[in-house]
Amino acid sequence: MLFYETKLSGVFEIHVEPHVDNRGFFARSWCQREFEAHGLNPKLVQCNISFNTWKGTLRGMHFQALPHSEAKVVRCTRGAIWDVVLDLRSSSPTYRDWVAVTLTAANRHMVYVPEGCAHGFLTIEDETEVLYQMSEFYDVESARGVRWNDPAFQILWPEKVEVISDRDRTYPNFDKAWIS
């Protein structure tokens, strides 16, 4: 795997390295040793799948607060997404900044989202499926989010949001005390 750190410290775009032969290819998509070597949390306790019927579906911006803060590895296994990571680590030099990466089934890229960052995506194709690998179990009491269009972050979504849950649409304006 090839690890490319983004402008947000600890947020990586990860590319697989296909080993090609006449059958197709083989590639590693997870390796505890490689994650540890890059200073990333290698703990894996849960995997989730998100299937999205329509282009323009927005999910996010989600995270879990302490003591259940989680790291995620996100990969698009069908279709395509515009994937966003938002830095909510108050001690970070990139606090309240964001980065976006296009993940597709064809490019097979992944994004590593460290603890303390919110994550969300916008589908850019119909029938898109996303696979999440999580470092912590889901804990409803720790589940948090910030609004996808909150002016505090100025995320520039590339296309119109067509489908969004009431929860994601109605998160209140950003309040630092609320996220902890």
Legacy VTK file of the C-alpha trace (Angstrom):
# vtk DataFile Version 3.0
C-alpha trace
ASCII
DATASET POLYDATA
POINTS 180 float
0.000 0.000 0.000
1.070 3.563 -0.636
0.275 6.158 2.047
-0.096 9.831 1.088
-0.616 12.269 3.954
-3.071 15.054 3.143
-2.909 18.665 4.327
-4.600 17.458 7.548
-2.109 15.826 9.884
-2.837 12.129 10.303
-5.345 11.967 7.427
-4.041 9.713 4.663
-5.156 8.772 1.183
-4.123 5.153 0.734
-3.589 3.489 -2.646
-3.384 -0.239 -3.180
-0.443 -1.657 -5.138
-1.894 -4.252 -7.527
0.246 -7.262 -8.413
-1.009 -8.058 -11.912
-0.945 -11.360 -13.756
-3.064 -13.081 -16.423
-5.886 -13.681 -13.904
-6.224 -10.012 -12.953
-4.522 -8.662 -9.852
-4.016 -9.149 -6.136
-3.551 -6.255 -3.698
-3.362 -5.737 0.034
-6.027 -3.403 1.469
-5.153 -3.778 5.151
-1.968 -4.532 7.068
-1.566 -3.903 10.781
2.222 -3.545 10.426
1.983 -0.978 7.627
-0.593 1.093 9.518
1.576 1.023 12.653
4.661 2.005 10.609
2.802 5.154 9.467
1.671 5.996 13.015
-1.949 5.068 12.286
-4.304 3.256 14.630
-4.311 -0.371 13.432
-7.152 -1.511 15.697
-10.058 -3.014 13.748
-13.244 -4.048 15.572
-16.114 -3.423 13.166
-16.819 -3.092 9.434
-19.876 -1.324 8.028
-21.410 -1.022 4.561
-23.390 1.970 3.338
-25.443 1.481 0.167
-26.793 4.627 -1.460
-29.393 4.369 -4.211
-29.120 7.861 -5.652
-26.426 10.225 -6.854
-26.474 13.320 -4.643
-26.907 11.394 -1.370
-25.029 13.019 1.487
-24.031 11.167 4.649
-22.206 13.091 7.359
-20.486 14.794 9.000
-20.176 12.098 11.692
-17.775 11.122 14.475
-17.764 9.584 17.939
-16.730 11.541 21.045
-14.494 10.281 23.827
-14.253 7.738 25.304
-15.356 5.997 22.091
-13.487 8.155 19.584
-12.808 6.134 16.454
-10.451 5.957 13.514
-11.917 4.863 10.171
-10.655 3.523 6.882
-13.165 4.314 4.130
-13.300 2.739 0.674
-15.854 2.943 -2.137
-16.578 -0.572 -3.433
-19.228 0.359 -6.009
-19.880 3.681 -7.735
-18.141 6.869 -6.575
-18.108 9.365 -3.702
-16.628 12.734 -2.878
-15.262 11.935 0.581
-14.655 14.658 3.194
-12.624 14.642 6.411
-13.086 17.594 8.791
-10.502 18.277 11.496
-12.241 18.812 14.856
-9.104 18.351 16.992
-8.888 21.684 18.843
-5.115 21.316 19.347
-4.470 20.707 15.639
-2.964 23.434 13.419
-5.635 22.541 10.846
-8.532 22.722 13.319
-11.843 23.297 11.443
-10.165 22.731 8.059
-11.208 19.950 5.711
-9.899 17.822 2.875
-11.793 15.943 0.172
-10.803 12.924 -1.915
-12.670 11.216 -4.733
-13.039 7.520 -3.977
-14.345 5.186 -6.667
-14.714 1.478 -7.175
-12.369 1.853 -10.157
-9.516 3.696 -8.408
-9.747 1.555 -5.228
-8.295 4.364 -3.092
-9.030 4.587 0.623
-9.019 7.351 3.219
-7.773 7.006 6.779
-9.773 9.221 9.166
-8.094 9.601 12.576
-9.795 10.029 15.921
-11.125 13.554 16.411
-12.080 14.114 12.787
-15.591 14.123 11.339
-16.314 12.207 8.157
-18.926 12.443 5.441
-19.431 11.929 1.743
-21.572 12.843 -1.237
-22.370 10.157 -3.791
-21.457 11.184 -7.329
-22.992 8.099 -8.975
-26.224 6.160 -8.460
-26.012 2.825 -6.617
-22.872 3.571 -4.649
-21.579 1.346 -1.864
-19.061 2.359 0.789
-17.103 0.101 3.153
-15.938 1.404 6.547
-13.391 -0.277 8.832
-13.692 1.066 12.386
-11.310 1.079 15.360
-14.147 1.267 17.920
-17.599 -0.219 18.240
-20.539 2.067 17.522
-21.726 3.748 20.702
-25.013 5.642 20.398
-24.218 7.878 23.407
-20.940 8.987 21.776
-22.352 9.510 18.263
-21.985 13.120 17.166
-22.110 15.197 14.040
-21.813 18.653 12.603
-23.979 20.060 9.829
-22.716 19.417 6.302
-23.241 23.064 5.270
-22.264 24.835 8.499
-20.634 28.173 7.583
-17.962 27.535 10.249
-16.337 25.007 7.886
-17.188 26.287 4.377
-17.094 22.835 2.780
-17.458 23.316 -0.973
-19.575 20.355 -2.039
-19.100 19.665 -5.775
-22.730 18.878 -6.595
-26.214 19.514 -5.281
-27.323 17.514 -2.258
-30.471 15.622 -3.286
-30.926 13.101 -0.445
-30.019 13.663 3.209
-31.342 12.360 6.531
-33.231 14.673 8.878
-30.506 14.141 11.476
-27.703 15.228 9.119
-29.734 18.138 7.757
-30.647 19.541 11.179
-27.476 19.367 13.265
-27.150 22.736 15.052
-24.489 25.294 14.183
-21.014 24.294 15.282
-20.399 24.577 19.006
-17.031 23.357 20.252
-18.413 22.381 23.663
-21.038 20.125 22.049
-18.538 17.871 20.224
-16.635 16.633 23.255
LINES 1 181
180 0 1 2 3 4 5 6 7 8 9 10 11 12 13 14 15 16 17 18 19 20 21 22 23 24 25 26 27 28 29 30 31 32 33 34 35 36 37 38 39 40 41 42 43 44 45 46 47 48 49 50 51 52 53 54 55 56 57 58 59 60 61 62 63 64 65 66 67 68 69 70 71 72 73 74 75 76 77 78 79 80 81 82 83 84 85 86 87 88 89 90 91 92 93 94 95 96 97 98 99 100 101 102 103 104 105 106 107 108 109 110 111 112 113 114 115 116 117 118 119 120 121 122 123 124 125 126 127 128 129 130 131 132 133 134 135 136 137 138 139 140 141 142 143 144 145 146 147 148 149 150 151 152 153 154 155 156 157 158 159 160 161 162 163 164 165 166 167 168 169 170 171 172 173 174 175 176 177 178 179
